[in-house]
Amino acid sequence: MKKSIDPQAVGAMVERVNFEKSLAMRGKVHDVIPGGTHTYAKGDDQWPERSPGFITRGKGCHIWDLDGNEFIEYGMGLRAVTLGHAYAPVMEAAYRQMLHGNNFNRPSLLELECAQMLQSLVPSAEMVKFAKDGSTILTAGIKLARAHTGRELVAICGESPFFSYNDWFIGLTPMDGGIPPLNKSMTLTFGYNDIESLNALFERYPDQIAMVLLEPARVNEPKDGFLQKVQEAASNNGAVFMLDETISGFRFHRGGAQSVYGVTPDLSCFGKALANGFSLSALTGRREIMELGGLRHNKPRVFLLSTTHGAEYPSLAAAIETMRIYRDEPVIEHLYRVGERLRKGFEEAVREAGMEKHLTIVGRPCNLLFATVDHEGKSSQAFRTLFLQELIRWGVLAPSFIVSYSHDDDDIDHTVEAVRRAARVYAKSIDAGTTDGLLIGPPSQSVYRRYN
Ligand SMILES: Cc1ncc(COP(=O)(O)O)c(C=O)c1O
């Protein structure tokens, strides 16, 4: 892909975009794999018909699909790839380790080294336990909190779109097939920036709430010391305070969002960016609670995170190198700088098309999301799909605008040009009051629907 914003070059690229091979394979993969993939956000129901069905490789922030089309990518492996795809120092660290073996019957000192590296960046990490994904870690955190407090209920922030594929979270969504009502009844919800809603739960369920769980921030920033108030409410009521830093960890700050907002959770979950796309997640927190999963106490034992692949060595080697880069290089500063350039460019391009009420960009520059509303100001999947389709047409794959260390100014400027062009098409649909005639194929759909 040519990096300068030469309209003719962009035009030539668009003509090349075709999805023949992808479209042919889409049906086949659904014959074998339920849902066609292993993460809901990658599913066909989340993307326009005119989109790459299968990705074959990536380098930096660029990816190539089955049909040979090249895109600038945002989202970056569901936010796991903070440095860039196939980032050489991380790949080399993982590969060197692979040559020495993946897994043994006794631990490796890599486990200690990786845990200590994490401790050096995250002050609240008195102890560390690894697994492969965020869902597992959060579920383990709940188990620890229940063992620690002798209580059963958990209070989670109801505005976070996702915490875990496990029953305690998915049971609250309309997609609750296969989940016993009892499991659902153990989870309560409160509102972000609404400390009264949490206090009300503690009043209604005295001495019953084991844990308060939330993301430090998502689209909105915490107001009026909200996180400190949550911490205080949890502590006053004898509950464990856990922060889900799956997204914010190593993105908001190298020490996690807890370092930005000055709070010290009892437990935290890190995942995604921990190993630049290698599968590794970490439960961290206070020794007194974490040690319940250990061998050095005489309380009832907690079977905490024992998985065959939990400490798979290439992922640990990748994580150590990734965290070293976070520590020694201006990664986080870069995410904020290019994210800010993109935010400004997006807003200007959208304004030019008169679409500022319909296309908005929100969140921290290191973690930007966009919202699409229709001609009546209502959130719209059809309009979202149209916007995605038009960005794809101009070589940008952006379910959100999550930047990486590999996005440079040329990538951002190309993206802004794509937004400019997509916004013009969007404006036509807004004028018409419909995406009909411009959107090819069906609109994307909400994941959490009861029926297909
Ligand atoms: C905020 C948050 N918490 C937890 C998870 C679960 O992480 P994983 O997909 O690694 O299980 C996700 C995944 O998207 C997430 O966004």
The ligand as an SDF file (V2000), in Angstrom:
LIG
                    3D

 16 16  0  0  0  0  0  0  0  0999 V2000
  -13.0890   -5.7460   29.4660 C   0  0  0  0  0  0  0  0  0  0  0  0
  -12.8630   -7.1850   29.1260 C   0  0  0  0  0  0  0  0  0  0  0  0
  -12.7110   -8.0630   30.1230 N   0  0  0  0  0  0  0  0  0  0  0  0
  -12.4990   -9.3730   29.8760 C   0  0  0  0  0  0  0  0  0  0  0  0
  -12.4430   -9.8480   28.5880 C   0  0  0  0  0  0  0  0  0  0  0  0
  -12.2400  -11.3190   28.3570 C   0  0  0  0  0  0  0  0  0  0  0  0
  -10.9650  -11.5560   27.8670 O   0  0  0  0  0  0  0  0  0  0  0  0
  -10.6730  -12.8620   26.9910 P   0  0  0  0  0  0  0  0  0  0  0  0
  -11.3250  -12.6580   25.6590 O   0  0  0  0  0  0  0  0  0  0  0  0
   -9.1900  -12.9110   26.9390 O   0  0  0  0  0  0  0  0  0  0  0  0
  -11.2680  -14.0200   27.7310 O   0  0  0  0  0  0  0  0  0  0  0  0
  -12.5910   -8.9600   27.5210 C   0  0  0  0  0  0  0  0  0  0  0  0
  -12.5320   -9.4380   26.1190 C   0  0  0  0  0  0  0  0  0  0  0  0
  -12.7870   -8.7590   25.1690 O   0  0  0  0  0  0  0  0  0  0  0  0
  -12.8080   -7.5920   27.7980 C   0  0  0  0  0  0  0  0  0  0  0  0
  -12.9810   -6.7030   26.8050 O   0  0  0  0  0  0  0  0  0  0  0  0
  1  2  1  0
  2  3  1  0
  2 15  2  0
  3  4  2  0
  4  5  1  0
  5  6  1  0
  5 12  2  0
  6  7  1  0
  7  8  1  0
  8  9  2  0
  8 10  1  0
  8 11  1  0
 12 13  1  0
 12 15  1  0
 13 14  2  0
 15 16  1  0
M  END
$$$$
